[in-house]
């Protein structure tokens, strides 16, 4: 999910983000980068949308209704 967001919003920072996730503190560094680019709120909205979508697909695959 992180990489898809970065590809769409900060493609020039993709290698830097890959580097974050090779070390401890990756998520904190990622959020700091987003804050630098005023994208933190956009990330939270994207993350929420994608989580809901994943839950919906999972529910459908298991014949469950996610509410």
Buried (B, 14 or more C-beta within 10 A) or exposed (E): EBEEBBEEBBEEBEEEBEEBEEEEEBEEBBBEBBEEEEBBEBBEEBEEEEEEEEEEEEEEEEEEEEE
